[in-house]
Amino acid sequence: MKGMASFICQTPSYSSEATFRALFFSLLLLLGGYGAYAAGAPSEQWNQTFGGGYGDGAWCLQETDDGGFILAGNTASRGEGSDLFLVKADESGNCSWSRAYGGSGEDVGYFIQQTDDGGYVVVGSSNSYAMGEELLWLVKVDGNGSLIWDKTFGGFVSSAGDGGWSVGQTTDGGYIAAGYTQSSGSGRKDLWLIKTDASGDLIWEKSHGGPEDDVGMSVLQSRDGGYVVAGRTSSFGGGGDDIWLLKTDSLGEEIWNETYGGRGDDAGFQVVEEDDGYALVGRTESGEEDKRILLIRVDQQGDVLWENSYMGGSVASLQLTYDGGYIMAGRVDSNEGKRDALLIKADSVGGAEQWSMRLGGRGEDIGTYALQSRDGSFLLAGITSSFGQGREDAWLVKLGEDAALERQRQSNLSFSLYPISSAVPLNSGSINSSRS
């Protein structure tokens, strides 16, 4: 049976040692912990961390209707394996509430979207409630994070199981989720699409792939009512893993698919729709060694219009910006094996890089999701071991052009840490689950 716990968001009472640590890392930011690779890059307005004493992280970020933000990821701070983790922050990044959901196994949320009713839908994976390995996990909560329903999908397998990477609300009020399955399909791992109604009950499922590993990482409902999925395939393409873009009709039946890549391993991570086609971002090992980030622009049939590559180790997200360009989040790897978060802004004309930023401290830091907010600033979510309370913490950074004015109003030395407190167990008897 699944469990849920509320965490009280509060500013901690610092010991002198903890206060020194917070001040030290704030000074680190001021002295160059954040570096811009190009002129015109925005400056930090604030950054916040969320988590407890163990490993926590944020894998997805969305701006909410109230001007705040919602983060989805994982937390180990309850001491019972890893739990799906939600954090609601206000417009200044202060924690409004946080929730953890899961059992004694490994449970994680990879993607979140605010729904039309003001609540949220989350997709991820869970092995706390499976007979075999992990199952795809779909969770619906209200605007305060209270559970409305959750569903699991998958079957009994002895290897890597089934999981979800992306979800979106559809025009009929239901949901479309994408991920992978080893419980059905033709290969070792197949791209998996699941369509549900508004209550999370299965309407249809489709698997796509060949004899090798094929995974769906990002899905959206296109303007024609069908679906577009980005991911990776080792069953088709030019060699190793290739970036894979799949277009289906409204029932999940394939209309076309295209692969992109070379002789090395390449993988697609997110797709967005534009007026005349799609843009997708991925990681490539087929080009220059230090340019692992690849942005591809295609038409409505998946034919390449242009592509561009960027300095960096990997990329996790792609979103459109108000000027018609793109914002990407990822990481950059140093020769010493250290990783920093990376933010890249590109224009709409061939994806030319306008600026990029390396963010982090002395520890390991990665960017997992970036977007441009309604006020024109940029938000980065990720995982940090340089700042915060625990071994790793969920991380939220805001960057904007007016940061200099903001710093005149408040000191950068007020670097705030917002930990989750000890868990408050809730009754879990009303939590539903199902397996397709």
FIFI-355202 format. One record per residue (C-alpha): residue number from 1; residue in three letters; x, z, y. Coordinates in pm, whole numbers, m for minus. Last residue first. Layout:
N
num_residu_xx_zz_yy
NUM_ALA_X_Z_Y
...
***
This chain:
436
num_residu_xx_zz_yy
436_SER_m281_m1665_m302
435_ARG_m198_m1297_m276
434_SER_m405_m1053_m78
433_SER_m348_m745_132
432_ASN_m564_m508_330
431_ILE_m471_m194_522
430_SER_m754_58_529
429_GLY_m571_319_323
428_SER_m272_332_554
427_ASN_m330_660_735
426_LEU_m65_700_1000
425_PRO_282_850_984
424_VAL_445_943_1319
423_ALA_800_813_1309
422_SER_1082_981_1495
421_SER_1135_840_1841
420_ILE_1208_480_1924
419_PRO_1488_440_2169
418_TYR_1467_309_2524
417_LEU_1812_286_2678
416_SER_1838_238_3051
415_PHE_2136_104_3247
414_SER_2089_275_3582
413_LEU_2444_182_3684
412_ASN_2320_m156_3806
411_SER_2188_22_4110
410_GLN_1850_m64_4252
409_ARG_1726_m233_4570
408_GLN_2044_m420_4662
407_ARG_2076_m524_4297
406_GLU_1743_m704_4320
405_LEU_1864_m909_4612
404_ALA_2164_m1022_4409
403_ALA_1941_m1092_4108
402_ASP_1733_m1343_4299
401_GLU_1836_m1641_4087
400_GLY_1717_m1483_3765
399_LEU_1822_m1333_3435
398_LYS_1626_m1089_3220
397_VAL_1777_m942_2903
396_LEU_1601_m797_2597
395_TRP_1787_m652_2297
394_ALA_1678_m506_1966
393_ASP_1942_m261_1856
392_GLU_2233_m250_1613
391_ARG_2437_47_1489
390_GLY_2220_268_1704
389_GLN_2153_382_2057
388_GLY_2194_83_2285
387_PHE_2472_m154_2386
386_SER_2752_m342_2213
385_SER_2579_m367_1874
384_THR_2325_m614_2005
383_ILE_2045_m824_1856
382_GLY_1848_m1081_2048
381_ALA_1599_m1164_2316
380_LEU_1678_m1365_2629
379_LEU_1451_m1401_2929
378_PHE_1489_m1653_3213
377_SER_1342_m1627_3562
376_GLY_1092_m1872_3709
375_ASP_817_m1617_3781
374_ARG_611_m1751_3489
373_SER_890_m1674_3246
372_GLN_1147_m1919_3114
371_LEU_1217_m1862_2747
370_ALA_1491_m1751_2510
369_TYR_1504_m1642_2145
368_THR_1766_m1521_1896
367_GLY_2072_m1445_2104
366_ILE_2356_m1271_1924
365_ASP_2578_m969_1997
364_GLU_2857_m809_1792
363_GLY_3051_m535_1970
362_ARG_3270_m522_2279
361_GLY_3007_m653_2517
360_GLY_2766_m941_2534
359_LEU_2638_m1247_2712
358_ARG_2789_m1596_2730
357_MET_2608_m1817_2975
356_SER_2549_m2190_2997
355_TRP_2476_m2425_3283
354_GLN_2329_m2766_3360
353_GLU_2405_m2925_3021
352_ALA_2285_m3285_3001
351_GLY_1989_m3314_2766
350_GLY_1968_m3691_2797
349_VAL_1768_m3672_3116
348_SER_1543_m3366_3067
347_ASP_1805_m3115_3180
346_ALA_1984_m2852_2975
345_LYS_2009_m2472_3013
344_ILE_2214_m2287_2749
343_LEU_2212_m1912_2670
342_LEU_2467_m1767_2428
341_ALA_2492_m1421_2271
340_ASP_2839_m1311_2174
339_ARG_3013_m1309_1835
338_LYS_3354_m1168_1735
337_GLY_3558_m1333_1460
336_GLU_3887_m1318_1652
335_ASN_3870_m1691_1724
334_SER_3543_m1629_1907
333_ASP_3195_m1731_1794
332_VAL_2919_m1828_2038
331_ARG_2555_m1743_1975
330_GLY_2209_m1880_2019
329_ALA_1937_m1929_2276
328_MET_1822_m2259_2424
327_ILE_1643_m2348_2750
326_TYR_1520_m2702_2806
325_GLY_1434_m2942_3084
324_GLY_1107_m3056_3238
323_ASP_1161_m2858_3561
322_TYR_928_m2583_3438
321_THR_1136_m2518_3127
320_LEU_1065_m2620_2767
319_GLN_1169_m2386_2486
318_LEU_1427_m2403_2209
317_SER_1540_m2128_1972
316_ALA_1806_m2017_1722
315_VAL_2134_m2191_1802
314_SER_2474_m2169_1636
313_GLY_2846_m2146_1707
312_GLY_2858_m2280_2059
311_MET_2967_m2570_2277
310_TYR_2688_m2822_2310
309_SER_2562_m3141_2146
308_ASN_2331_m3410_2280
307_GLU_2072_m3643_2133
306_TRP_1869_m3936_2260
305_LEU_1553_m4134_2190
304_VAL_1562_m4074_1813
303_ASP_1269_m4206_1611
302_GLY_1030_m3932_1497
301_GLN_715_m4141_1519
300_GLN_593_m3976_1841
299_ASP_931_m4028_2005
298_VAL_1242_m3817_1947
297_ARG_1473_m3592_2153
296_ILE_1747_m3413_1961
295_LEU_1942_m3106_2076
294_LEU_2246_m3007_1865
293_ILE_2448_m2685_1877
292_ARG_2767_m2675_1667
291_LYS_3007_m2812_1930
290_ASP_3342_m2643_1853
289_GLU_3410_m2846_1538
288_GLU_3291_m3177_1679
287_GLY_3014_m3337_1476
286_SER_2869_m3301_1126
285_GLU_2855_m2922_1112
284_THR_2528_m2910_1304
283_ARG_2293_m2634_1412
282_GLY_1948_m2721_1536
281_VAL_1719_m2802_1823
280_LEU_1408_m3014_1835
279_ALA_1235_m3218_2103
278_TYR_910_m3402_2041
277_GLY_713_m3708_2143
276_ASP_563_m3879_2445
275_ASP_405_m3592_2638
274_GLU_633_m3328_2488
273_GLU_598_m3107_2181
272_VAL_849_m2837_2090
271_VAL_1050_m2795_1769
270_GLN_1265_m2505_1651
269_PHE_1535_m2433_1392
268_GLY_1669_m2757_1247
267_ALA_1960_m2745_1001
266_ASP_2280_m2947_951
265_ASP_2544_m2925_677
264_GLY_2818_m3185_697
263_ARG_2805_m3554_611
262_GLY_2577_m3642_897
261_GLY_2253_m3529_1050
260_TYR_1893_m3618_1120
259_THR_1607_m3653_871
258_GLU_1266_m3803_937
257_ASN_921_m3742_791
256_TRP_595_m3931_824
255_ILE_220_m3883_779
254_GLU_242_m3601_524
253_GLU_m78_m3424_424
252_GLY_m119_m3080_582
251_LEU_m495_m3101_622
250_SER_m486_m3173_998
249_ASP_m241_m3459_943
248_THR_129_m3406_886
247_LYS_455_m3477_1070
246_LEU_783_m3353_922
245_LEU_1117_m3318_1099
244_TRP_1421_m3231_888
243_ILE_1774_m3147_999
242_ASP_2004_m3223_708
241_ASP_2166_m3006_442
240_GLY_2442_m3159_232
239_GLY_2445_m3535_273
238_GLY_2270_m3821_450
237_GLY_1904_m3736_416
236_PHE_1674_m3598_148
235_SER_1669_m3310_m100
234_SER_1898_m3082_103
233_THR_1635_m3035_369
232_ARG_1618_m2831_688
231_GLY_1351_m2726_930
230_ALA_1111_m2863_1187
229_VAL_737_m2889_1129
228_VAL_478_m3089_1323
227_TYR_107_m3040_1258
226_GLY_m213_m3240_1297
225_GLY_m484_m3201_1559
224_ASP_m376_m3503_1767
223_ARG_m222_m3273_2028
222_SER_19_m3129_1775
221_GLN_m23_m2792_1607
220_LEU_318_m2631_1593
219_VAL_559_m2530_1318
218_SER_916_m2399_1308
217_MET_1156_m2307_1026
216_GLY_1024_m2507_729
215_VAL_1264_m2501_434
214_ASP_1382_m2749_168
213_ASP_1622_m2656_m114
212_GLU_1675_m2917_m389
211_PRO_1447_m3123_m618
210_GLY_1230_m3265_m340
209_GLY_1019_m3128_m60
208_HIS_677_m3054_77
207_SER_440_m2772_m19
206_LYS_82_m2754_104
205_GLU_m158_m2463_140
204_TRP_m526_m2461_221
203_ILE_m803_m2242_365
202_LEU_m644_m1903_291
201_ASP_m803_m1596_447
200_GLY_m621_m1464_754
199_SER_m937_m1348_927
198_ALA_m934_m1632_1182
197_ASP_m909_m1889_902
196_THR_m587_m1972_724
195_LYS_m357_m2273_690
194_ILE_m32_m2230_498
193_LEU_254_m2481_509
192_TRP_554_m2447_277
191_LEU_885_m2631_275
190_ASP_1009_m2617_m82
189_LYS_1272_m2409_m262
188_ARG_1412_m2488_m606
187_GLY_1209_m2804_m603
186_SER_872_m2947_m694
185_GLY_618_m2715_m532
184_SER_483_m2371_m609
183_SER_618_m2017_m638
182_GLN_954_m2098_m485
181_THR_809_m2121_m137
180_TYR_937_m2173_216
179_GLY_823_m2122_571
178_ALA_545_m2243_795
177_ALA_229_m2073_915
176_ILE_m87_m2220_1067
175_TYR_m356_m1988_1198
174_GLY_m729_m1977_1260
173_GLY_m926_m1995_1584
172_ASP_m1032_m2358_1534
171_THR_m772_m2477_1787
170_THR_m489_m2327_1582
169_GLN_m296_m2005_1640
168_GLY_71_m2041_1559
167_VAL_315_m1914_1299
166_SER_684_m1955_1217
165_TRP_944_m1832_967
164_GLY_746_m1728_660
163_GLY_871_m1628_317
162_ASP_849_m1691_m56
161_GLY_1061_m1568_m347
160_ALA_1441_m1569_m365
159_SER_1477_m1544_m743
158_SER_1256_m1390_m1014
157_VAL_923_m1532_m913
156_PHE_569_m1391_m909
155_GLY_361_m1563_m648
154_GLY_317_m1612_m280
153_PHE_100_m1514_15
152_THR_57_m1171_173
151_LYS_m218_m1084_419
150_ASP_m251_m835_703
149_TRP_m550_m712_897
148_ILE_m646_m544_1226
147_LEU_m336_m326_1265
146_SER_m299_m141_1594
145_GLY_m34_m298_1817
144_ASN_m206_m211_2144
143_GLY_m335_m565_2207
142_ASP_m474_m587_1855
141_VAL_m275_m664_1542
140_LYS_m273_m950_1289
139_VAL_m3_m970_1021
138_LEU_94_m1261_794
137_TRP_354_m1189_525
136_LEU_516_m1455_307
135_LEU_620_m1277_m9
134_GLU_958_m1133_m110
133_GLU_1076_m1087_m468
132_GLY_881_m1022_m786
131_MET_575_m803_m820
130_ALA_547_m800_m441
129_TYR_439_m514_m214
128_SER_758_m397_m46
127_ASN_918_m740_m64
126_SER_792_m856_273
125_SER_842_m1169_479
124_GLY_763_m1281_829
123_VAL_471_m1393_1038
122_VAL_311_m1218_1334
121_VAL_m23_m1267_1509
120_TYR_m90_m1080_1832
119_GLY_m384_m939_2026
118_GLY_m535_m1055_2353
117_ASP_m835_m1223_2188
116_ASP_m684_m1570_2235
115_THR_m374_m1477_2038
114_GLN_m28_m1372_2152
113_GLN_234_m1528_1927
112_ILE_500_m1368_1708
111_PHE_779_m1501_1487
110_TYR_1035_m1353_1249
109_GLY_881_m1021_1142
108_VAL_1068_m827_875
107_ASP_1007_m619_561
106_GLU_1272_m501_313
105_GLY_1143_m240_71
104_SER_995_108_105
103_GLY_684_m3_288
102_GLY_607_m188_605
101_TYR_492_m183_964
100_ALA_673_m42_1268
99_ARG_515_m13_1611
98_SER_639_3_1969
97_TRP_465_83_2295
96_SER_503_31_2670
95_CYS_883_m5_2662
94_ASN_1033_m82_3001
93_GLY_1151_m441_3037
92_SER_1062_m467_3404
91_GLU_754_m684_3341
90_ASP_629_m437_3080
89_ALA_756_m420_2723
88_LYS_566_m431_2393
87_VAL_792_m379_2091
86_LEU_700_m485_1738
85_PHE_910_m410_1427
84_LEU_858_m522_1066
83_ASP_1025_m257_856
82_SER_1363_m234_683
81_GLY_1427_14_403
80_GLU_1258_349_446
79_GLY_1472_541_699
78_ARG_1226_496_984
77_SER_1508_352_1194
76_ALA_1559_45_978
75_THR_1384_m184_1227
74_ASN_1294_m552_1217
73_GLY_1184_m823_1454
72_ALA_906_m908_1696
71_LEU_923_m871_2074
70_ILE_634_m882_2321
69_PHE_678_m929_2694
68_GLY_511_m831_3021
67_GLY_325_m1039_3278
66_ASP_m18_m919_3165
65_ASP_m84_m1239_2968
64_THR_224_m1184_2752
63_GLU_564_m1355_2753
62_GLN_688_m1416_2401
61_LEU_1007_m1313_2219
60_CYS_1123_m1360_1861
59_TRP_1395_m1230_1631
58_ALA_1450_m883_1776
57_GLY_1679_m637_1598
56_ASP_1720_m287_1458
55_GLY_1990_m132_1236
54_TYR_2017_247_1242
53_GLY_1998_525_1500
52_GLY_1685_410_1677
51_GLY_1573_96_1850
50_PHE_1509_m83_2175
49_THR_1763_m212_2426
48_GLN_1709_m316_2784
47_ASN_1869_m559_3026
46_TRP_1814_m610_3395
45_GLN_1842_m866_3672
44_GLU_2139_m1053_3524
43_SER_2258_m1355_3720
42_PRO_2150_m1717_3693
41_ALA_2390_m2003_3613
40_GLY_2451_m2244_3899
39_ALA_2814_m2314_3821
38_ALA_2904_m2349_3457
37_TYR_3045_m2137_3171
36_ALA_2895_m1813_3299
35_GLY_3036_m1484_3168
34_TYR_2863_m1155_3096
33_GLY_3094_m870_3007
32_GLY_3264_m956_3334
31_LEU_3332_m641_3529
30_LEU_2968_m571_3619
29_LEU_2858_m586_3257
28_LEU_3139_m354_3153
27_LEU_3039_m117_3432
26_SER_2694_m91_3275
25_PHE_2860_m32_2939
24_PHE_3060_259_3076
23_LEU_2761_410_3254
22_ALA_2559_415_2931
21_ARG_2849_567_2738
20_PHE_2910_830_3006
19_THR_2544_932_2987
18_ALA_2568_956_2609
17_GLU_2872_1184_2635
16_SER_2709_1402_2903
15_SER_2404_1435_2679
14_TYR_2121_1205_2768
13_SER_1750_1287_2761
12_PRO_1601_968_2630
11_THR_1362_743_2823
10_GLN_1039_729_2625
9_CYS_851_496_2398
8_ILE_660_688_2131
7_PHE_681_514_1797
6_SER_372_440_1595
5_ALA_391_402_1220
4_MET_229_159_980
3_GLY_215_167_603
2_LYS_135_m93_339
1_MET_0_0_0
***
